[in-house]
Amino acid sequence: MEMTMYDHIGLRVADLDAATRFYTAALAPLGYVLCSNGDGYAGFGPKDAPALWLHLNKGRKADGAHIAFRAKDHDAVKAFHSEGLKSGGHDNGGAGPRKDYSPTYYAAFLIDPDGNNVEAVCA
């Protein structure tokens, strides 16, 4: 059985609709979908197993976080970056090798609508 690094992550977002559009588009190439949503929240992950939770932030703006999502191959990393840009994300490093991380590290980085640094990586 493969183990993942985390059980779930929660992010506070200023605009739940914008964040949901961004993550729906950016995570689709990685095989993740919107699994759960309701008043003030949305959950993404493999079907029926949300692991990324977005919560509408009604308080002060939170500092940005960094999340790295596993990708199955280089094409998925490229699609993550492309779809994320189309849906409101900002470029923070296009798809390509990151040899300073490791010889086989291939990743792309985006800033989501709330200032979080999100990455897709195939290592």
All heavy atoms as an XYZ file, in Angstrom:
923
protein
N       0.840     -1.179      0.000
C       0.000      0.000      0.000
C       0.886      1.244      0.000
O       1.780      1.385      0.814
C      -0.890     -0.012      1.244
C      -1.796      1.185      1.329
S      -3.120      0.908      2.517
C      -2.587      1.920      3.860
N       0.621      2.153     -0.930
C       1.388      3.393     -1.015
C       0.910      4.377      0.045
O      -0.277      4.536      0.280
C       1.211      4.012     -2.397
C       2.036      5.252     -2.585
C       1.895      5.820     -3.985
O       1.725      5.032     -4.931
O       1.948      7.047     -4.105
N       1.859      5.021      0.690
C       1.530      6.022      1.709
C       1.695      7.405      1.097
O       2.600      7.630      0.310
C       2.465      5.885      2.921
C       2.328      4.580      3.658
S       0.760      4.430      4.526
C       0.979      5.646      5.805
N       0.821      8.321      1.475
C       0.970      9.703      1.049
C       1.540     10.511      2.199
O       1.495     10.094      3.352
C      -0.368     10.309      0.615
O      -1.271     10.256      1.718
C      -0.960      9.575     -0.570
N       2.060     11.675      1.884
C       2.698     12.511      2.887
C       1.712     13.096      3.888
O       2.030     13.268      5.046
C       3.458     13.650      2.194
C       4.144     14.588      3.141
S       5.402     13.788      4.143
C       6.836     14.219      3.234
N       0.498     13.381      3.465
C      -0.443     14.020      4.383
C      -1.816     13.375      4.305
O      -2.156     12.747      3.314
C      -0.537     15.527      4.104
C      -1.143     15.889      2.770
C      -2.511     16.080      2.645
C      -0.357     16.034      1.635
C      -3.078     16.411      1.430
C      -0.917     16.362      0.418
C      -2.276     16.550      0.321
O      -2.831     16.876     -0.883
N      -2.605     13.582      5.349
C      -3.983     13.114      5.376
C      -4.890     14.134      4.702
O      -5.671     13.797      3.836
C      -4.438     12.880      6.817
C      -5.848     12.370      6.890
O      -6.070     11.204      6.527
O      -6.745     13.163      7.281
N      -4.787     15.374      5.124
C      -5.538     16.440      4.473
C      -4.927     17.796      4.808
O      -4.154     17.908      5.757
C      -7.017     16.418      4.869
C      -7.271     16.789      6.288
N      -7.149     15.886      7.321
C      -7.607     17.973      6.866
C      -7.427     16.494      8.469
N      -7.691     17.770      8.216
N      -5.254     18.786      3.987
C      -4.783     20.155      4.174
C      -5.989     21.066      4.057
O      -6.850     20.859      3.197
C      -3.739     20.534      3.104
C      -2.465     19.720      3.301
C      -3.430     22.030      3.140
C      -1.445     19.908      2.218
N      -6.033     22.082      4.892
C      -7.086     23.084      4.814
C      -6.492     24.449      4.534
O      -5.499     24.830      5.146
N      -7.080     25.147      3.571
C      -6.651     26.506      3.246
C      -7.811     27.464      3.439
O      -8.945     27.160      3.058
C      -6.197     26.600      1.786
C      -4.996     25.782      1.363
C      -4.776     25.938     -0.143
C      -3.763     26.234      2.126
N      -7.527     28.630      3.988
C      -8.526     29.694      4.067
C      -8.466     30.486      2.771
O      -7.382     30.813      2.290
C      -8.224     30.599      5.249
C      -8.391     29.904      6.569
C      -8.179     30.901      7.711
N      -8.145     30.193      8.963
C      -7.057     30.000      9.683
N      -5.896     30.492      9.291
N      -7.110     29.338     10.808
N      -9.620     30.776      2.192
C      -9.679     31.504      0.926
C     -10.623     32.694      1.054
O     -11.600     32.649      1.786
C     -10.114     30.589     -0.240
C      -9.123     29.436     -0.423
C     -11.511     30.041     -0.036
N     -10.312     33.762      0.336
C     -11.128     34.978      0.385
C     -12.355     34.876     -0.506
O     -13.407     35.435     -0.197
C     -10.287     36.189     -0.015
N     -12.235     34.177     -1.633
C     -13.332     34.025     -2.594
C     -13.449     32.544     -2.913
O     -12.670     32.003     -3.711
C     -13.020     34.858     -3.844
C     -14.127     34.816     -4.886
O     -14.901     33.828     -4.930
O     -14.197     35.763     -5.692
N     -14.403     31.880     -2.293
C     -14.537     30.434     -2.449
C     -14.845     30.045     -3.888
O     -14.317     29.053     -4.389
C     -15.610     29.890     -1.506
C     -15.775     28.374     -1.487
C     -14.488     27.675     -1.069
C     -16.919     27.980     -0.557
N     -15.664     30.829     -4.592
C     -15.981     30.498     -5.984
C     -14.732     30.558     -6.866
O     -14.488     29.657     -7.667
C     -17.059     31.433     -6.538
C     -18.421     31.207     -5.892
O     -18.678     30.076     -5.414
O     -19.224     32.154     -5.870
N     -13.936     31.610     -6.728
C     -12.710     31.744     -7.529
C     -11.730     30.626     -7.196
O     -11.119     30.039     -8.095
C     -12.058     33.108     -7.298
N     -11.563     30.321     -5.923
C     -10.644     29.264     -5.516
C     -11.125     27.907     -6.026
O     -10.316     27.091     -6.483
C     -10.493     29.244     -3.999
N     -12.420     27.661     -5.982
C     -12.976     26.395     -6.465
C     -12.754     26.252     -7.969
O     -12.364     25.176     -8.437
C     -14.469     26.276     -6.115
O     -14.615     26.323     -4.683
C     -15.071     24.976     -6.624
N     -12.965     27.320     -8.728
C     -12.706     27.276    -10.179
C     -11.236     26.966    -10.447
O     -10.908     26.130    -11.288
C     -13.078     28.611    -10.842
C     -14.551     28.781    -11.133
C     -14.818     29.982    -12.029
N     -14.277     31.233    -11.520
C     -14.894     32.024    -10.642
N     -16.079     31.678    -10.157
N     -14.328     33.153    -10.252
N     -10.336     27.662     -9.726
C      -8.902     27.459     -9.912
C      -8.512     26.011     -9.627
O      -7.874     25.347    -10.449
C      -8.101     28.408     -9.023
C      -6.629     28.106     -9.004
C      -5.804     28.541    -10.029
C      -6.063     27.369     -7.974
C      -4.448     28.248    -10.023
C      -4.712     27.077     -7.957
C      -3.898     27.523     -8.992
N      -8.862     25.490     -8.471
C      -8.449     24.136     -8.098
C      -9.140     23.068     -8.941
O      -8.546     22.037     -9.238
C      -8.636     23.897     -6.600
C      -7.531     24.528     -5.802
C      -7.716     25.731     -5.140
C      -6.266     23.945     -5.740
C      -6.686     26.332     -4.418
C      -5.231     24.529     -5.037
C      -5.446     25.722     -4.385
O      -4.420     26.304     -3.691
N     -10.388     23.300     -9.370
C     -11.060     22.347    -10.250
C     -10.273     22.198    -11.544
O     -10.003     21.072    -11.999
C     -12.499     22.797    -10.547
O     -13.248     22.803     -9.318
C     -13.183     21.863    -11.537
N      -9.856     23.308    -12.130
C      -9.114     23.270    -13.398
C      -7.688     22.768    -13.209
O      -7.218     21.911    -13.969
C      -9.098     24.662    -14.029
N      -6.976     23.287    -12.227
C      -5.564     22.943    -12.052
C      -5.361     21.506    -11.605
O      -4.371     20.870    -11.978
C      -4.906     23.895    -11.052
N      -6.275     20.958    -10.814
C      -6.099     19.605    -10.291
C      -6.642     18.508    -11.209
O      -6.268     17.345    -11.058
C      -6.736     19.485     -8.905
C      -6.090     20.332     -7.809
C      -6.835     20.157     -6.493
C      -4.617     19.993     -7.643
N      -7.491     18.863    -12.167
C      -8.057     17.856    -13.078
C      -6.977     17.065    -13.813
O      -7.070     15.825    -13.889
C      -9.026     18.504    -14.059
N      -5.921     17.710    -14.346
C      -4.889     16.920    -15.026
C      -4.138     15.957    -14.104
O      -3.487     15.030    -14.573
C      -3.926     17.982    -15.570
C      -4.704     19.239    -15.634
C      -5.680     19.157    -14.503
N      -4.227     16.196    -12.804
C      -3.556     15.322    -11.837
C      -4.473     14.203    -11.350
O      -4.073     13.375    -10.533
C      -3.054     16.143    -10.642
C      -2.157     17.332    -10.981
C      -1.725     18.044     -9.709
C      -0.950     16.896    -11.795
N      -5.726     14.204    -11.829
C      -6.674     13.157    -11.469
C      -7.496     13.449    -10.224
O      -8.150     12.554     -9.692
N      -7.479     14.706     -9.758
C      -8.232     15.070     -8.560
C      -9.468     15.861     -8.937
O      -9.466     16.630     -9.897
C      -7.355     15.886     -7.608
C      -6.095     15.161     -7.202
C      -4.850     15.692     -7.486
C      -6.150     13.924     -6.568
C      -3.686     15.026     -7.127
C      -4.995     13.246     -6.211
C      -3.769     13.807     -6.490
O      -2.627     13.131     -6.141
N     -10.543     15.668     -8.177
C     -11.828     16.282     -8.489
C     -12.431     16.937     -7.246
O     -12.024     16.656     -6.119
C     -12.823     15.228     -9.038
C     -12.323     14.626    -10.341
C     -13.090     14.129     -8.013
N     -13.420     17.774     -7.489
C     -14.211     18.354     -6.409
C     -15.106     17.245     -5.859
O     -15.951     16.709     -6.568
C     -15.051     19.517     -6.940
C     -15.998     20.180     -5.952
C     -15.224     20.850     -4.814
C     -16.868     21.207     -6.671
N     -14.867     16.857     -4.611
C     -15.583     15.727     -4.009
C     -16.721     16.168     -3.105
O     -17.669     15.418     -2.887
C     -14.634     14.897     -3.138
S     -13.218     14.234     -3.951
N     -16.581     17.337     -2.516
C     -17.528     17.780     -1.508
C     -17.561     19.302     -1.506
O     -16.524     19.947     -1.632
C     -17.082     17.267     -0.131
O     -17.957     17.695      0.874
N     -18.759     19.856     -1.403
C     -18.854     21.306     -1.256
C     -20.163     21.672     -0.578
O     -21.123     20.925     -0.605
C     -18.685     22.017     -2.596
C     -19.798     21.724     -3.574
O     -20.224     20.585     -3.699
N     -20.264     22.731     -4.265
N     -20.135     22.821      0.057
C     -21.303     23.301      0.767
C     -21.109     24.758      1.119
O     -20.253     25.449      0.562
N     -21.884     25.224      2.066
C     -21.833     26.620      2.468
C     -20.501     26.929      3.147
O     -20.270     26.522      4.285
C     -23.003     26.929      3.412
C     -23.104     28.398      3.739
O     -22.669     29.229      2.913
O     -23.622     28.721      4.826
N     -19.599     27.582      2.428
C     -18.343     28.006      3.015
C     -17.198     27.028      2.907
O     -16.138     27.253      3.476
N     -17.347     25.927      2.154
C     -16.241     24.972      2.038
C     -16.299     24.207      0.715
O     -17.343     24.129      0.066
C     -16.236     23.966      3.184
C     -17.372     22.974      3.126
C     -17.209     21.754      2.471
C     -18.606     23.244      3.704
C     -18.254     20.842      2.394
C     -19.648     22.344      3.641
C     -19.469     21.139      2.980
O     -20.495     20.244      2.892
N     -15.162     23.652      0.315
C     -15.060     22.762     -0.839
C     -13.926     21.786     -0.558
O     -12.911     22.165      0.022
C     -14.785     23.540     -2.124
N     -14.100     20.527     -0.954
C     -13.081     19.502     -0.737
C     -12.688     18.828     -2.041
O     -13.551     18.444     -2.828
N     -11.371     18.680     -2.276
C     -10.831     18.075     -3.487
C      -9.973     16.869     -3.150
O      -9.359     16.820     -2.091
C      -9.935     19.084     -4.233
C     -10.678     20.239     -4.800
C     -10.941     21.355     -4.025
C     -11.116     20.222     -6.107
C     -11.631     22.436     -4.540
C     -11.804     21.297     -6.635
C     -12.067     22.411     -5.855
N      -9.910     15.935     -4.085
C      -9.038     14.775     -3.933
C      -9.412     13.721     -4.940
O     -10.130     13.993     -5.898
N      -8.945     12.488     -4.713
C      -9.450     11.386     -5.523
C     -10.952     11.268     -5.256
O     -11.430     11.662     -4.181
C      -8.706     10.165     -4.987
C      -7.531     10.705     -4.245
C      -7.953     12.051     -3.738
N     -11.699     10.719     -6.202
C     -13.150     10.613     -6.036
C     -13.512     10.033     -4.669
O     -12.977      9.004     -4.270
C     -13.738      9.751     -7.150
C     -15.239      9.737     -7.123
C     -15.823      8.947     -8.247
C     -17.330      8.987     -8.071
N     -18.065      8.304     -9.033
N     -14.384     10.703     -3.962
C     -14.897     10.294     -2.645
C     -13.841     10.290     -1.535
O     -14.049      9.670     -0.493
C     -15.565      8.913     -2.716
C     -16.760      8.890     -3.656
O     -17.498      9.905     -3.708
O     -16.958      7.882     -4.345
N     -12.707     10.959     -1.744
C     -11.666     10.999     -0.709
C     -11.004     12.384     -0.660
O      -9.818     12.523     -0.963
C     -10.630      9.911     -0.956
N     -11.772     13.420     -0.303
C     -11.185     14.762     -0.293
C     -10.029     14.876      0.701
O     -10.100     14.366      1.811
C     -12.344     15.671      0.102
C     -13.346     14.787      0.749
C     -13.156     13.419      0.170
N      -8.964     15.522      0.250
C      -7.792     15.718      1.103
C      -7.354     17.180      1.134
O      -6.577     17.565      1.996
C      -6.636     14.843      0.626
N      -7.838     17.989      0.196
C      -7.575     19.420      0.188
C      -8.898     20.122      0.442
O      -9.835     20.003     -0.345
C      -6.997     19.880     -1.148
C      -6.874     21.399     -1.309
C      -5.853     21.969     -0.326
C      -6.507     21.763     -2.737
N      -8.970     20.832      1.557
C     -10.193     21.530      1.943
C      -9.985     23.029      1.837
O      -9.005     23.565      2.354
C     -10.587     21.163      3.371
C     -11.027     19.741      3.480
C     -10.261     18.666      3.833
C     -12.319     19.235      3.197
N     -11.016     17.521      3.795
C     -12.286     17.839      3.405
C     -13.514     19.821      2.792
C     -13.390     17.025      3.223
C     -14.624     19.010      2.603
C     -14.561     17.625      2.827
N     -10.917     23.694      1.167
C     -10.927     25.152      1.093
C     -12.041     25.644      2.002
O     -13.160     25.136      1.957
C     -11.209     25.618     -0.343
C     -10.317     25.049     -1.435
C     -10.766     25.564     -2.791
C      -8.858     25.380     -1.175
N     -11.723     26.627      2.822
C     -12.704     27.197      3.756
C     -12.770     28.701      3.535
O     -11.721     29.368      3.493
C     -12.294     26.931      5.210
C     -12.141     25.484      5.520
N     -13.202     24.676      5.840
C     -11.046     24.694      5.535
C     -12.763     23.448      6.041
N     -11.461     23.434      5.872
N     -13.965     29.226      3.407
C     -14.134     30.661      3.234
C     -13.606     31.373      4.468
O     -14.012     31.081      5.593
C     -15.604     31.001      3.008
C     -15.912     32.469      2.749
C     -15.185     32.964      1.501
C     -17.418     32.652      2.594
N     -12.648     32.271      4.257
C     -12.018     33.014      5.354
C     -12.820     34.275      5.618
O     -12.904     35.152      4.770
C     -10.577     33.365      4.990
C      -9.842     34.032      6.128
O     -10.223     33.888      7.275
N      -8.796     34.757      5.808
N     -13.386     34.367      6.799
C     -14.178     35.540      7.156
C     -13.396     36.495      8.038
O     -13.897     37.497      8.465
C     -15.465     35.095      7.851
C     -16.344     34.270      6.935
C     -17.591     33.790      7.625
C     -18.389     32.911      6.678
N     -19.536     32.322      7.305
N     -12.128     36.179      8.281
C     -11.287     37.015      9.129
C     -10.197     37.689      8.317
O     -10.325     37.902      7.115
N      -9.068     37.953      8.962
C      -7.957     38.614      8.277
C      -7.343     37.679      7.241
O      -7.460     36.458      7.328
C      -6.900     39.067      9.282
C      -6.091     37.941      9.875
C      -4.895     38.497     10.656
N      -4.073     37.425     11.140
C      -3.126     36.820     10.410
N      -2.878     37.208      9.196
N      -2.422     35.837     10.920
N      -6.670     38.269      6.274
C      -6.014     37.487      5.233
C      -4.908     36.638      5.848
O      -4.083     37.132      6.591
C      -5.420     38.407      4.172
C      -4.863     37.654      2.994
C      -4.391     38.633      1.940
C      -3.973     37.958      0.676
N      -2.821     37.150      0.716
N      -4.926     35.366      5.542
C      -3.901     34.451      6.046
C      -2.653     34.536      5.174
O      -2.727     34.888      4.001
C      -4.439     33.020      6.044
N      -1.503     34.249      5.742
C      -0.273     34.171      4.965
C      -0.357     32.956      4.047
O      -0.997     31.957      4.366
C       0.943     34.023      5.895
C       1.164     35.257      6.749
O       0.793     36.356      6.316
O       1.707     35.116      7.853
N       0.316     33.051      2.902
C       0.278     31.977      1.925
C       0.956     30.707      2.417
O       1.879     30.743      3.219
N       0.484     29.598      1.901
C       1.046     28.285      2.222
C       1.653     27.699      0.949
O       1.476     28.241     -0.140
C      -0.051     27.364      2.748
N       2.368     26.592      1.081
C       2.900     25.862     -0.071
C       2.366     24.441     -0.023
O       2.438     23.776      1.013
C       4.434     25.832     -0.045
C       5.004     24.947     -1.111
N       5.019     25.313     -2.431
C       5.543     23.715     -1.053
C       5.553     24.333     -3.147
N       5.880     23.347     -2.330
N       1.834     24.003     -1.168
C       1.336     22.635     -1.301
C       1.909     22.055     -2.582
O       1.876     22.706     -3.622
C      -0.200     22.590     -1.396
C      -0.849     23.247     -0.192
C      -0.682     21.157     -1.552
C      -2.338     23.426     -0.349
N       2.429     20.847     -2.512
C       2.920     20.145     -3.693
C       2.055     18.904     -3.928
O       1.909     18.076     -3.038
C       4.382     19.747     -3.519
N       1.497     18.805     -5.120
C       0.664     17.675     -5.504
C       1.482     16.730     -6.381
O       2.224     17.169     -7.252
C      -0.556     18.147     -6.306
C      -1.468     19.043     -5.524
C      -1.411     20.419     -5.698
C      -2.370     18.526     -4.617
C      -2.244     21.252     -4.987
C      -3.210     19.355     -3.899
C      -3.145     20.727     -4.090
N       1.334     15.427     -6.163
C       2.010     14.438     -6.989
C       1.348     14.372     -8.357
O       0.127     14.386     -8.464
C       1.943     13.064     -6.340
C       2.764     12.961     -5.112
C       2.703     11.560     -4.561
N       3.463     11.485     -3.335
C       3.322     10.536     -2.448
N       2.452      9.574     -2.645
N       4.061     10.538     -1.357
N       2.160     14.255     -9.384
C       1.667     14.096    -10.753
C       2.206     12.781    -11.308
O       3.307     12.358    -10.944
C       2.134     15.262    -11.621
N       1.446     12.157    -12.207
C       1.874     10.852    -12.723
C       2.975     10.960    -13.764
O       3.743     10.019    -13.945
C       0.688     10.081    -13.284
C       0.054     10.701    -14.501
C      -1.128      9.894    -14.999
C      -1.765     10.617    -16.175
N      -2.895      9.931    -16.710
N       3.058     12.102    -14.476
C       4.083     12.253    -15.501
C       4.275     13.720    -15.856
O       3.574     14.593    -15.334
C       3.746     11.420    -16.745
C       2.380     11.751    -17.342
O       1.922     12.908    -17.245
O       1.772     10.830    -17.920
N       5.228     13.990    -16.754
C       5.543     15.365    -17.147
C       4.361     16.049    -17.825
O       4.152     17.251    -17.638
C       6.755     15.387    -18.072
C       8.028     14.998    -17.398
N       9.245     15.137    -18.012
C       8.295     14.475    -16.182
C      10.206     14.722    -17.201
N       9.638     14.302    -16.088
N       3.593     15.306    -18.623
C       2.436     15.900    -19.292
C       1.408     16.398    -18.283
O       0.789     17.448    -18.490
C       1.787     14.897    -20.247
C       2.616     14.672    -21.500
O       3.468     15.538    -21.828
O       2.423     13.622    -22.155
N       1.212     15.674    -17.204
C       0.269     16.110    -16.172
C       0.771     17.381    -15.487
O      -0.017     18.275    -15.174
C       0.039     14.993    -15.152
N       2.076     17.483    -15.276
C       2.653     18.696    -14.679
C       2.407     19.888    -15.606
O       1.978     20.966    -15.165
C       4.168     18.520    -14.402
C       4.804     19.837    -13.987
C       4.394     17.454    -13.339
N       2.642     19.697    -16.905
C       2.418     20.768    -17.885
C       0.951     21.178    -17.925
O       0.633     22.370    -17.986
C       2.872     20.307    -19.272
C       4.366     20.135    -19.400
C       4.715     19.540    -20.768
C       6.166     19.132    -20.832
N       6.478     18.387    -22.070
N       0.049     20.206    -17.906
C      -1.384     20.507    -17.952
C      -1.845     21.226    -16.683
O      -2.673     22.136    -16.751
C      -2.186     19.224    -18.167
N      -1.317     20.830    -15.531
C      -1.610     21.514    -14.264
C      -1.280     22.995    -14.410
O      -2.084     23.873    -14.076
C      -0.786     20.874    -13.147
C      -0.607     21.719    -11.910
C      -1.559     21.714    -10.907
C       0.519     22.518    -11.752
C      -1.389     22.489     -9.767
C       0.705     23.290    -10.622
C      -0.256     23.279     -9.623
N      -0.092     23.295    -14.906
C       0.356     24.678    -15.037
C      -0.523     25.441    -16.032
O      -1.007     26.537    -15.734
C       1.825     24.712    -15.465
C       2.434     26.061    -15.363
N       2.619     26.861    -16.453
C       2.899     26.755    -14.292
C       3.182     27.998    -16.075
N       3.355     27.950    -14.770
N      -0.776     24.856    -17.175
C      -1.580     25.492    -18.211
C      -3.009     25.767    -17.743
O      -3.534     26.878    -17.892
C      -1.590     24.610    -19.456
O      -2.446     25.129    -20.436
N      -3.648     24.749    -17.183
C      -5.037     24.904    -16.735
C      -5.143     25.867    -15.556
O      -6.103     26.624    -15.442
C      -5.645     23.547    -16.385
C      -5.813     22.639    -17.582
C      -6.671     23.243    -18.681
O      -7.743     23.807    -18.374
O      -6.263     23.165    -19.856
N      -4.159     25.834    -14.683
C      -4.156     26.762    -13.558
C      -4.035     28.205    -13.998
O      -4.700     29.097    -13.460
N      -3.201     28.465    -15.003
C      -3.072     29.828    -15.535
C      -4.376     30.301    -16.169
O      -4.781     31.454    -15.987
C      -1.946     29.892    -16.575
C      -0.522     29.797    -16.048
C       0.461     29.708    -17.212
C      -0.186     30.968    -15.135
N      -5.041     29.413    -16.892
C      -6.302     29.764    -17.556
C      -7.410     30.076    -16.557
O      -8.376     30.751    -16.904
C      -6.765     28.624    -18.458
C      -5.906     28.400    -19.671
C      -6.453     27.200    -20.444
C      -5.502     26.712    -21.487
N      -5.975     25.457    -22.111
N      -7.298     29.560    -15.342
C      -8.396     29.686    -14.383
C      -8.076     30.611    -13.218
O      -8.644     30.474    -12.139
C      -8.809     28.304    -13.878
O      -7.717     27.692    -13.224
N      -7.173     31.551    -13.423
C      -6.950     32.571    -12.401
C      -5.660     32.472    -11.620
O      -5.389     33.310    -10.769
N      -4.840     31.467    -11.888
C      -3.561     31.357    -11.207
C      -2.511     32.234    -11.869
O      -2.682     32.682    -13.001
N      -1.431     32.462    -11.158
C      -0.310     33.253    -11.671
C       0.936     32.375    -11.707
O       1.187     31.599    -10.779
C      -0.064     34.481    -10.790
C      -1.245     35.391    -10.741
N      -1.562     36.272    -11.749
C      -2.221     35.533     -9.808
C      -2.656     36.918    -11.444
N      -3.083     36.486    -10.261
N       1.719     32.551    -12.768
C       2.927     31.762    -12.946
C       3.918     32.003    -11.810
O       4.175     33.138    -11.432
C       3.573     32.119    -14.280
C       4.852     31.357    -14.521
O       4.858     30.134    -14.317
O       5.846     31.991    -14.901
N       4.454     30.919    -11.274
C       5.512     31.008    -10.273
C       6.640     30.035    -10.621
O       7.404     29.633     -9.755
C       4.959     30.732     -8.869
C       5.883     31.220     -7.786
O       6.625     32.182     -7.974
N       5.860     30.559     -6.645
N       6.689     29.620    -11.896
C       7.721     28.696    -12.359
C       7.108     27.658    -13.274
O       6.376     26.792    -12.815
N       7.374     27.767    -14.562
C       6.803     26.855    -15.544
C       7.288     25.431    -15.383
O       8.247     25.146    -14.657
N       6.643     24.536    -16.092
C       6.975     23.115    -16.039
C       8.386     22.881    -16.557
O       8.763     23.382    -17.610
C       5.975     22.310    -16.852
N       9.165     22.141    -15.780
C      10.521     21.820    -16.198
C      11.295     21.126    -15.106
O      10.821     20.990    -13.978
N      12.498     20.668    -15.453
C      13.334     19.994    -14.462
C      13.822     20.981    -13.402
O      14.023     22.155    -13.680
C      14.500     19.440    -15.279
C      14.501     20.198    -16.554
C      13.121     20.722    -16.774
N      13.997     20.472    -12.201
C      14.548     21.241    -11.085
C      15.724     20.429    -10.539
O      15.642     19.807     -9.491
C      13.495     21.479     -9.992
C      12.233     22.212    -10.444
C      12.537     23.647    -10.827
N      11.359     24.492    -10.984
C      10.639     24.593    -12.097
N      10.929     23.867    -13.139
N       9.614     25.422    -12.145
N      16.789     20.412    -11.286
C      17.954     19.577    -10.949
C      18.582     19.981     -9.616
O      19.234     19.171     -8.975
C      18.969     19.611    -12.074
C      18.386     19.068    -13.372
C      19.385     18.298    -14.164
C      18.804     17.809    -15.461
N      18.043     16.623    -15.403
N      18.345     21.237     -9.184
C      18.864     21.646     -7.880
C      18.095     20.973     -6.747
O      18.580     20.907     -5.624
C      18.865     23.163     -7.724
C      17.532     23.809     -8.047
O      16.804     23.301     -8.929
O      17.210     24.832     -7.428
N      16.887     20.445     -7.027
C      16.126     19.692     -6.025
C      16.571     18.238     -6.010
O      16.799     17.655     -4.970
C      14.633     19.766     -6.305
C      14.004     21.139     -6.175
C      12.675     21.328     -6.481
C      14.720     22.252     -5.765
C      12.071     22.567     -6.374
C      14.130     23.493     -5.657
C      12.806     23.644     -5.963
O      12.219     24.878     -5.858
N      16.605     17.636     -7.221
C      17.110     16.278     -7.402
C      17.258     16.044     -8.899
O      16.651     16.762     -9.697
C      16.188     15.226     -6.770
O      15.143     14.880     -7.636
N      18.023     15.031     -9.301
C      18.255     14.805    -10.733
C      16.994     14.503    -11.543
O      16.956     14.753    -12.736
C      19.208     13.606    -10.752
C      19.846     13.581     -9.419
C      18.831     14.147     -8.464
N      15.947     13.972    -10.895
C      14.735     13.590    -11.625
C      13.521     14.453    -11.290
O      12.417     14.153    -11.726
C      14.384     12.123    -11.318
O      14.170     11.968     -9.908
C      15.496     11.190    -11.781
N      13.717     15.525    -10.531
C      12.604     16.377    -10.091
C      12.107     17.208    -11.258
O      12.853     17.951    -11.882
C      13.089     17.292     -8.969
C      12.017     17.803     -8.040
C      11.804     17.177     -6.822
C      11.258     18.920     -8.348
C      10.854     17.659     -5.937
C      10.307     19.403     -7.476
C      10.103     18.771     -6.272
O       9.160     19.242     -5.395
N      10.806     17.116    -11.561
C      10.171     17.864    -12.645
C       8.915     18.481    -12.063
O       8.060     17.767    -11.528
C       9.825     16.915    -13.798
C       9.358     17.613    -15.045
C      10.264     17.981    -16.032
C       8.019     17.902    -15.238
C       9.848     18.612    -17.188
C       7.584     18.539    -16.385
C       8.502     18.895    -17.365
O       8.087     19.533    -18.499
N       8.785     19.801    -12.146
C       7.685     20.464    -11.450
C       7.247     21.740    -12.156
O       7.943     22.267    -13.030
C       8.106     20.791    -10.019
N       6.086     22.232    -11.740
C       5.566     23.533    -12.145
C       4.949     24.176    -10.915
O       4.425     23.477    -10.026
C       4.522     23.381    -13.240
N       4.993     25.501    -10.874
C       4.508     26.251     -9.713
C       3.515     27.327    -10.144
O       3.719     27.995    -11.159
C       5.682     26.934     -8.997
C       6.702     25.982     -8.468
C       7.716     25.509     -9.276
C       6.649     25.554     -7.148
C       8.672     24.629     -8.793
C       7.596     24.667     -6.655
C       8.612     24.204     -7.479
N       2.484     27.509     -9.345
C       1.476     28.544     -9.553
C       1.198     29.250     -8.229
O       1.338     28.652     -7.165
C       0.158     27.937    -10.048
C       0.162     27.289    -11.418
C      -1.086     26.424    -11.589
C       0.215     28.357    -12.494
N       0.758     30.475     -8.323
C       0.200     31.175     -7.173
C      -1.309     31.165     -7.366
O      -1.815     31.621     -8.407
C       0.722     32.634     -7.084
C       2.245     32.653     -6.985
C       0.071     33.359     -5.906
C       2.827     31.991     -5.752
N      -2.035     30.618     -6.394
C      -3.492     30.544     -6.510
C      -4.122     31.913     -6.237
O      -3.414     32.861     -5.876
C      -4.049     29.424     -5.628
C      -4.167     29.757     -4.157
O      -3.865     30.896     -3.731
O      -4.570     28.857     -3.394
N      -5.445     32.055     -6.408
C      -6.079     33.359     -6.217
C      -5.910     33.960     -4.814
O      -6.125     35.162     -4.630
C      -7.563     33.085     -6.517
C      -7.529     31.947     -7.480
C      -6.377     31.082     -6.995
N      -5.511     33.156     -3.834
C      -5.323     33.663     -2.478
C      -3.864     33.803     -2.077
O      -3.553     34.032     -0.919
C      -6.067     32.771     -1.474
C      -7.557     32.986     -1.574
O      -8.045     33.990     -1.023
O      -8.225     32.194     -2.251
N      -2.952     33.651     -3.028
C      -1.536     33.849     -2.727
C      -0.799     32.618     -2.250
O       0.350     32.710     -1.827
N      -1.420     31.447     -2.309
C      -0.746     30.204     -1.935
C       0.099     29.708     -3.101
O      -0.305     29.801     -4.256
C      -1.770     29.135     -1.546
C      -2.569     29.534     -0.351
O      -2.010     29.744      0.733
N      -3.871     29.680     -0.509
N       1.281     29.185     -2.805
C       2.182     28.626     -3.802
C       1.835     27.147     -3.968
O       2.029     26.352     -3.038
C       3.630     28.801     -3.350
C       4.634     28.256     -4.327
O       4.385     28.216     -5.527
N       5.771     27.825     -3.818
N       1.299     26.766     -5.135
C       0.917     25.385     -5.372
C       1.796     24.807     -6.474
O       2.167     25.495     -7.422
C      -0.593     25.239     -5.700
C      -1.432     25.597     -4.498
C      -0.987     26.080     -6.886
N       2.138     23.558     -6.311
C       3.106     22.885     -7.189
C       2.566     21.530     -7.605
O       1.896     20.853     -6.830
C       4.412     22.717     -6.394
C       5.454     21.861     -7.038
C       6.646     21.610     -6.112
O       6.647     22.066     -4.948
O       7.588     20.932     -6.556
N       2.891     21.141     -8.835
C       2.700     19.764     -9.273
C       4.094     19.218     -9.528
O       4.910     19.886    -10.169
C       1.856     19.685    -10.536
N       4.367     18.015     -9.015
C       5.701     17.444     -9.135
C       5.652     15.991     -9.553
O       4.796     15.220     -9.107
C       6.497     17.593     -7.806
C       5.792     16.889     -6.660
C       7.912     17.077     -7.947
N       6.568     15.644    -10.452
C       6.794     14.263    -10.860
C       8.274     14.025    -10.620
O       9.116     14.639    -11.272
C       6.442     14.106    -12.335
S       6.786     12.483    -13.000
N       8.602     13.205     -9.655
C      10.014     13.000     -9.310
C      10.425     11.560     -9.542
O       9.677     10.656     -9.434
C      10.254     13.353     -7.853
